[in-house]
């Protein structure tokens, strides 16, 4: 089964096992109106006042101009 990839690496959920309540990092991919949006979210629930931090990593257009047949054939 192929693993989803984007320019910055694999799409994963990462945690730090050293803590009882580890900080978490998630990568979310959304598809809207002919575009792909990649957002990373992080949260550290062990903080006194935890916050959810969102960072927009990329927006890609879905169209013929951005299609790369070499990449498509890798999967």
N, C-alpha and C positions, 0 to 999 in steps of 0.2 A: 504494500500500500504506500503510495507516495506521500511524503510529508510536505505540508504547505511551506513555501519559501517566499521571502521577499528580500529586497536588497540588503537589509540589515541582518539577515539570518533566519533561523527557524521561528515559527510562530509557537510560542510556548508559554506556560505558566511556571514561574520560578518562585521557590521559597527558600528561606535560609533556615536550615534545620537546627541551628545553634540555640534558637530562642523557643520558649514555650508557645508563644504566639508570633510566628514568623512574619516578617514583612513579605508581602506578596507583590508579584509583578505579573501582569497579564497583557497579552497583545490581542487586540480585537480588530477584525477586518470587517468593514461594512461596505455594502454595494448600494450606491444611490445615484440615480439619474445618469447612468453611463460612466460612473466614476467609482474607483476603489479607494477607500479611506482606511489608513492604518493608524490606530490609536493605541498608545501604551498607557496602562493605569498602574499606579503603585499605591500601596497603603501599608502602614505599620501599625497594627492594632495594639501593640504594646505601649505606644505613646500615651501620655495623659489625655491629650485631645487629638485623636487620630483624624487625619484628613485623607481624602481620596484625591490623588494628583493625576490629572490627565494630560498627556502630551501627544499632540498631533505629529506623527512621524512622516507621513507622506500622503499625497493625493495623486492618483494616477487616472488618466482618461482611458476609457475602454474604446478603442477604435483601431482602424487599420494602420494608422500612422505609428502606433505603439506596439503592434504585434511583432514579435520576434520568433520566427519559425524554429530557430536553433534551440531556444529555451523551451518552446512548446514540445519539441521532440525529446527532450531530456526525461520527460515524465511519461 
